[in-house]
């Protein structure tokens, strides 16, 4: 809680702080010191800018990312340009074999709706 005598002390400190600022002699010395310090700092050289291609490569992760994007694009074009019959022909080769047994793991929808033989 605030007491009355503490308020008077704060008011006195605030009124003292509002008083006279630093003298002109002090301000002149501070400004002269600041000018001397600023004169000692060398100007910063700007870094050379790269080309737009270097910026793009840096943004996507370099040449390794470009090779992955290229491979994905070529594969997308290859799959997109083939007709569905051709893609099915590619999947029916010796490397991939999908039989009817692959679909036996899921029950028939009709089996889910029957209860004791009643539909």
C-alpha positions as CSV (number, residue, x, y, z in Angstrom):
1,X,0.0,0.0,0.0
2,X,1.1,3.5,-0.7
3,X,1.6,5.9,2.3
4,X,1.4,9.6,2.2
5,X,5.0,10.2,3.2
6,X,6.2,7.9,0.4
7,X,4.3,9.9,-2.1
8,X,5.9,13.1,-0.9
9,X,9.3,11.6,-1.4
10,X,8.5,10.4,-4.9
11,X,7.1,13.8,-5.8
12,X,10.3,15.4,-4.6
13,X,12.5,13.1,-6.7
14,X,10.3,13.7,-9.8
15,X,10.5,17.4,-9.4
16,X,14.3,17.2,-9.1
17,X,14.5,15.1,-12.2
18,X,12.5,17.7,-14.1
19,X,15.0,20.3,-13.1
20,X,18.0,21.6,-15.0
21,X,19.5,19.2,-17.6
22,X,23.2,18.7,-18.3
23,X,25.3,21.7,-18.9
24,X,26.4,22.9,-22.4
25,X,30.0,22.1,-21.6
26,X,29.2,18.5,-20.9
27,X,27.0,18.2,-24.0
28,X,29.8,19.6,-26.1
29,X,32.3,17.1,-24.8
30,X,29.9,14.2,-25.3
31,X,29.2,15.3,-28.9
32,X,32.9,15.7,-29.6
33,X,33.7,12.3,-28.2
34,X,30.9,10.8,-30.4
35,X,32.2,12.4,-33.5
36,X,35.7,11.1,-32.8
37,X,34.4,7.5,-32.3
38,X,32.3,7.7,-35.5
39,X,35.3,8.9,-37.5
40,X,37.3,5.8,-36.5
41,X,34.7,3.3,-37.8
42,X,35.5,2.2,-41.4
43,X,32.6,2.1,-43.9
44,X,31.2,-1.4,-44.4
45,X,31.8,-2.9,-47.9
46,X,28.7,-4.5,-49.4
47,X,29.0,-8.1,-50.3
48,X,28.9,-8.9,-54.1
49,X,25.5,-10.1,-55.2
50,X,25.2,-13.4,-57.0
51,X,23.1,-14.1,-60.1
52,X,19.5,-15.0,-59.9
53,X,20.3,-18.6,-60.7
54,X,22.6,-18.8,-57.7
55,X,19.9,-17.4,-55.5
56,X,17.4,-19.9,-56.8
57,X,19.7,-22.8,-56.3
58,X,20.4,-21.6,-52.7
59,X,16.7,-21.3,-52.0
60,X,15.8,-24.9,-53.1
61,X,18.9,-26.6,-51.7
62,X,21.6,-26.7,-54.3
63,X,22.3,-29.0,-57.3
64,X,21.2,-32.1,-55.4
65,X,17.7,-30.7,-55.1
66,X,17.7,-29.8,-58.8
67,X,18.5,-33.4,-59.7
68,X,15.7,-34.7,-57.5
69,X,13.2,-32.2,-59.0
70,X,14.4,-33.1,-62.5
71,X,13.9,-36.8,-61.9
72,X,10.4,-36.2,-60.4
73,X,9.5,-34.0,-63.4
74,X,10.7,-36.5,-66.0
75,X,8.8,-39.4,-64.2
76,X,5.7,-37.3,-64.0
77,X,5.8,-36.5,-67.7
78,X,6.5,-40.2,-68.5
79,X,3.5,-41.4,-66.5
80,X,1.3,-38.5,-67.8
81,X,2.1,-39.1,-71.4
82,X,1.4,-42.9,-71.3
83,X,-2.1,-44.0,-71.8
84,X,-3.7,-46.1,-69.0
85,X,-3.3,-49.3,-71.1
86,X,0.4,-48.7,-71.4
87,X,0.8,-48.1,-67.7
88,X,-1.2,-51.3,-67.0
89,X,1.0,-53.1,-69.4
90,X,4.1,-51.9,-67.5
91,X,2.6,-53.1,-64.2
92,X,1.8,-56.6,-65.5
93,X,5.4,-57.4,-66.1
94,X,7.6,-59.9,-64.2
95,X,8.7,-57.3,-61.7
96,X,5.3,-56.7,-60.2
97,X,2.7,-59.4,-59.6
98,X,-0.7,-58.5,-58.0
99,X,-3.0,-61.4,-57.7
100,X,-6.6,-61.8,-56.6
101,X,-5.4,-62.8,-53.1
102,X,-4.3,-59.3,-52.4
103,X,-7.9,-58.2,-52.3
104,X,-9.1,-61.0,-50.0
105,X,-8.0,-59.2,-46.9
106,X,-11.0,-56.8,-46.9
107,X,-14.5,-58.2,-46.3
108,X,-17.3,-57.6,-48.8
109,X,-19.6,-54.7,-48.0
110,X,-22.6,-57.1,-48.2
111,X,-21.0,-59.2,-45.4
112,X,-20.9,-56.2,-43.2
113,X,-24.7,-55.5,-43.5
114,X,-26.0,-59.1,-42.9
115,X,-26.9,-60.3,-39.4
116,X,-27.5,-64.0,-39.1
117,X,-28.4,-64.4,-42.8
118,X,-30.9,-61.5,-42.8
119,X,-30.2,-58.5,-44.9
